[in-house]
Amino acid sequence: MESCIFCKIIKGEIPCVKIWEDEKHIAFLDVNPVASGHTLVIPKKHTEYIFDLVDKDYLDIMSASKIVAEILKTKLNPKRVGMLVEGFGVDHVHVHLVPINKGGQISLQNAKHANLEDLKELANTIL
């Protein structure tokens, strides 16, 4: 989709700080993180709503999210990695993965814009 910011990121038209990729998905650090390491996992194929995905694609994004969550857990050492899929903000399926240490830490209303250099330094820790 031409106007979709995530499709532009996938095409390389808008930069992102990518921390993982496979043939169907990419994972990159959120520029408005709720917490350090807040990552978005998105499918490369545009679909607006997660429950519109065919079953295989739904299972694939959940599997991709699990892989990325395990990377975040290993590299950043939070107590847990929380997951949020709300379906608003950008009309392209995306899974939020947020390193957390206690309940109640995931709220997109707590997001703050991150400095690109700080995200790149964090990506070096994760990679």
BATOR-696166 format. One line per 5 residues: number of its first residue (from 1); their letters; for each residue x, y, z of C-alpha. Coordinates in steps of 0.1 Angstrom, whole numbers, padded with zeros to 4 digits. Layout:
REM BATOR-696166
NUM> A> X,Y,Z  ...
//
This chain:
REM BATOR-696166
1> MESCI> 0000,0000,0000  0015,0033,-0011  0007,0055,0019  0015,0029,0046  0045,0039,0067
6> FCKII> 0054,0002,0074  0053,-0007,0037  0077,0023,0032  0100,0009,0059  0099,-0026,0043
11> KGEIP> 0108,-0010,0009  0137,0010,0025  0120,0043,0018  0119,0052,0055  0148,0042,0077
16> CVKIW> 0144,0019,0107  0167,0003,0133  0162,-0033,0123  0171,-0061,0148  0158,-0092,0130
21> EDEKH> 0144,-0103,0097  0133,-0134,0079  0117,-0139,0045  0082,-0128,0057  0088,-0104,0086
26> IAFLD> 0110,-0077,0100  0115,-0066,0135  0127,-0031,0143  0129,-0008,0174  0099,0014,0179
31> VNPVA> 0107,0051,0175  0082,0059,0203  0091,0032,0228  0071,0024,0260  0104,0010,0274
36> SGHTL> 0139,0004,0262  0139,-0024,0236  0103,-0019,0225  0102,-0037,0192  0076,-0040,0164
41> VIPKK> 0073,-0072,0144  0055,-0068,0111  0048,-0090,0081  0063,-0078,0048  0030,-0084,0031
46> HTEYI> 0005,-0056,0038  -0026,-0066,0058  -0045,-0041,0079  -0060,-0063,0106  -0043,-0092,0124
51> FDLVD> -0074,-0114,0123  -0078,-0110,0086  -0045,-0129,0081  -0049,-0165,0068  -0042,-0190,0096
56> KDYLD> -0007,-0198,0083  0003,-0161,0082  -0012,-0156,0117  0008,-0185,0131  0039,-0173,0112
61> IMSAS> 0038,-0138,0128  0033,-0153,0162  0063,-0176,0157  0084,-0146,0145  0073,-0127,0175
66> KIVAE> 0084,-0155,0198  0118,-0156,0182  0123,-0119,0186  0110,-0120,0222  0135,-0147,0230
71> ILKTK> 0163,-0124,0215  0151,-0095,0236  0149,-0116,0268  0184,-0130,0262  0201,-0097,0253
76> LNPKR> 0183,-0072,0275  0175,-0095,0305  0140,-0082,0315  0119,-0104,0337  0095,-0109,0308
81> VGMLV> 0087,-0096,0273  0051,-0084,0270  0032,-0085,0238  0005,-0061,0226  -0016,-0062,0194
86> EGFGV> -0042,-0035,0194  -0046,-0029,0156  -0046,0009,0157  -0020,0036,0150  -0008,0021,0117
91> DHVHV> -0031,0001,0094  -0006,-0027,0089  -0004,-0057,0112  0021,-0052,0139  0030,-0069,0172
96> HLVPI> 0045,-0048,0200  0071,-0066,0221  0081,-0047,0252  0107,-0058,0278  0090,-0055,0312
101> NKGGQ> 0099,-0062,0348  0064,-0059,0364  0027,-0058,0355  0011,-0027,0341  0042,-0015,0322
106> ISLQN> 0027,-0018,0288  0006,0012,0278  0012,0030,0245  0001,0062,0262  0035,0061,0281
111> AKHAN> 0055,0061,0248  0081,0087,0243  0100,0096,0212  0135,0080,0210  0167,0095,0196
116> LEDLK> 0179,0076,0165  0214,0073,0179  0201,0058,0212  0181,0033,0192  0212,0023,0171
121> ELANT> 0233,0019,0203  0205,-0003,0218  0204,-0023,0185  0241,-0030,0189  0234,-0045,0223
126> IL> 0206,-0067,0209  0224,-0078,0178
//
